[in-house]
Amino acid sequence: MPQYVVKMLIIGLIVAFAIFMQNWRTRYFDYQCKKCSSTFNLPVWKAVFSAHMMGSKFVRCPKCEKWTWAYPVLKEKRINYKK
C-alpha cells in the first residue's frame, strides 16, 4: 500500500473522530454567550468549523448578534416520567 494512502486514511480517521466528538458535544451541551449570557445550541457543522480554545468557541451569538467566545453549559435534563 502506498504511503500517501496510509496518510490519507489517518487524516480521514482524525476528521471522522472530530465530527463524532462535536456531534456528541452538541447533543449534551449548549453554549452561553459571554456578553449577553444567552444560551443557544450550535449546529454540528458550526461546532466543527468554528475557532475554539479550551472548550469555548468563537461564534456569533444569535441574540445579541456579536462575535464572542461562547462557553459550554450542560443542557437541562429533560426527564419524562410516564404514568
One Martini backbone bead per residue (centre of mass of N, CA, C, O) as a GRO file, in nm:
protein
   83
    1MET     BB    1   0.096   0.037   0.024
    2PRO     BB    2   0.089   0.349  -0.008
    3GLN     BB    3   0.175   0.616   0.187
    4TYR     BB    4  -0.058   0.818   0.106
    5VAL     BB    5  -0.291   0.632   0.190
    6VAL     BB    6  -0.229   0.619   0.490
    7LYS     BB    7  -0.247   0.923   0.542
    8MET     BB    8  -0.542   0.955   0.447
    9LEU     BB    9  -0.665   0.762   0.657
   10ILE     BB   10  -0.575   0.916   0.907
   11ILE     BB   11  -0.715   1.183   0.839
   12GLY     BB   12  -1.001   1.062   0.818
   13LEU     BB   13  -1.014   0.963   1.114
   14ILE     BB   14  -0.976   1.238   1.249
   15VAL     BB   15  -1.225   1.374   1.125
   16ALA     BB   16  -1.436   1.168   1.223
   17PHE     BB   17  -1.377   1.211   1.526
   18ALA     BB   18  -1.442   1.514   1.538
   19ILE     BB   19  -1.738   1.488   1.448
   20PHE     BB   20  -1.826   1.295   1.672
   21MET     BB   21  -1.757   1.482   1.916
   22GLN     BB   22  -1.939   1.723   1.828
   23ASN     BB   23  -2.202   1.566   1.826
   24TRP     BB   24  -2.198   1.496   2.125
   25ARG     BB   25  -2.171   1.788   2.235
   26THR     BB   26  -2.440   1.904   2.105
   27ARG     BB   27  -2.626   1.705   2.266
   28TYR     BB   28  -2.517   1.802   2.582
   29PHE     BB   29  -2.454   2.104   2.481
   30ASP     BB   30  -2.447   2.435   2.536
   31TYR     BB   31  -2.419   2.788   2.474
   32GLN     BB   32  -2.265   3.082   2.625
   33CYS     BB   33  -2.270   3.406   2.629
   34LYS     BB   34  -2.051   3.651   2.747
   35LYS     BB   35  -2.228   3.922   2.703
   36CYS     BB   36  -2.559   3.814   2.744
   37SER     BB   37  -2.616   3.508   2.859
   38SER     BB   38  -2.707   3.336   2.637
   39THR     BB   39  -2.863   3.036   2.522
   40PHE     BB   40  -2.727   2.798   2.277
   41ASN     BB   41  -2.727   2.615   1.979
   42LEU     BB   42  -2.512   2.415   1.783
   43PRO     BB   43  -2.425   2.314   1.502
   44VAL     BB   44  -2.209   2.084   1.393
   45TRP     BB   45  -2.063   2.252   1.170
   46LYS     BB   46  -1.994   2.488   1.365
   47ALA     BB   47  -1.837   2.323   1.576
   48VAL     BB   48  -1.613   2.227   1.379
   49PHE     BB   49  -1.536   2.526   1.226
   50SER     BB   50  -1.481   2.670   1.477
   51ALA     BB   51  -1.320   2.844   1.687
   52HIS     BB   52  -1.102   2.718   1.953
   53MET     BB   53  -1.068   2.732   2.333
   54MET     BB   54  -1.092   2.547   2.594
   55GLY     BB   55  -1.413   2.482   2.487
   56SER     BB   56  -1.443   2.735   2.346
   57LYS     BB   57  -1.628   2.943   2.110
   58PHE     BB   58  -1.616   3.135   1.806
   59VAL     BB   59  -1.920   3.314   1.790
   60ARG     BB   60  -2.239   3.408   1.698
   61CYS     BB   61  -2.487   3.552   1.854
   62PRO     BB   62  -2.835   3.530   1.816
   63LYS     BB   63  -2.916   3.776   2.001
   64CYS     BB   64  -2.667   4.009   1.984
   65GLU     BB   65  -2.478   3.971   1.718
   66LYS     BB   66  -2.200   3.887   1.850
   67TRP     BB   67  -1.871   3.829   1.874
   68THR     BB   68  -1.779   3.537   2.075
   69TRP     BB   69  -1.710   3.358   2.355
   70ALA     BB   70  -1.839   3.040   2.402
   71TYR     BB   71  -1.970   2.846   2.661
   72PRO     BB   72  -2.017   2.550   2.800
   73VAL     BB   73  -2.338   2.399   2.882
   74LEU     BB   74  -2.545   2.211   3.034
   75LYS     BB   75  -2.812   2.052   2.971
   76GLU     BB   76  -3.116   2.011   3.051
   77LYS     BB   77  -3.296   1.785   3.196
   78ARG     BB   78  -3.533   1.565   3.032
   79ILE     BB   79  -3.788   1.441   3.225
   80ASN     BB   80  -3.999   1.153   3.162
   81TYR     BB   81  -4.279   1.057   3.340
   82LYS     BB   82  -4.457   0.780   3.303
   83LYS     BB   83  -4.809   0.702   3.406
   0.00000   0.00000   0.00000
